């Protein structure tokens, strides 16, 4: 297992609180076999260490936190609403920087789900999770308690990751898939790092702009334009954390100028570009999710038992998706590539 301890001084930015919250972050030995799924384990390094006042920074994935330790994570928003225990947060949850995560003696497996697979895994469309966080037992009932007990029973992170993957795979197999056109549009937004035009996406999948907006919003959780903004922001925020200058980030990230970047970072994270680099939620990413790729090609690979390929051969037009310039065949049953 690859086990890394995050030793950064993740200090609370809540007024009057400056307790260091130091974590052990553990990642699986090998990537998940499930496309669109990544996992990491988190544990407070010392018993009694308080993980308090960490601002949640929006991320382009649906987040599932499965807790099993002595402590309980708490997510609180600006309205004072709180959720405890194992949680599910919608795509880009935390916009505006008004959501905080705290807890003590917390241990959990955090799962990042591509919105393409989130509906099948969770049993609820990401569109119903827009701007909200839910306790897992609200979605899964008693199954959430059983998962917690099983994660607490095993002694190693690899066993916990294996248990989690088995659970997710079982739920996904029984769940619903998003439309191939929607999956393709999300893929294009990711690989384009948010620098895509909605009109162009609609033309690629052969839909009207209105139809793409409606289907994408219902199945992914955000409109195509808002999803593209979130992906662009996430790329910019992580480059800022990596030490790249704001002027360069703005110029290379599709922003009109630094003021545009500044406004976007404040809108999403609630802090300025100069301040966002110290946010613990972002700082731990290179430890828990090293080398994270925006692109996840396996999400778009055909897994039909008996694929139906278009008769024209490689590069031919599929009835499910337009013939994009990929040089790959696409299955007429699911619209995904060979």
PyMOL commands that set and color helices and strands:
alter all, ss='L'
color gray80, all
select helices_A, chain A and resi 115-122+126-129+136-140+142-153+157-174+180-191+198-205+209-220+224-241+246-252+258-269+273-276+280-283+285-288+297-300
alter helices_A, ss='H'
color red, helices_A
select strands_A, chain A and resi 2-6+23-27+37-44+50-55+62-67+74-76+82-84+87-89+100-104+107-113+133-135
alter strands_A, ss='S'
color yellow, strands_A
deselect
rebuild
show_as cartoon
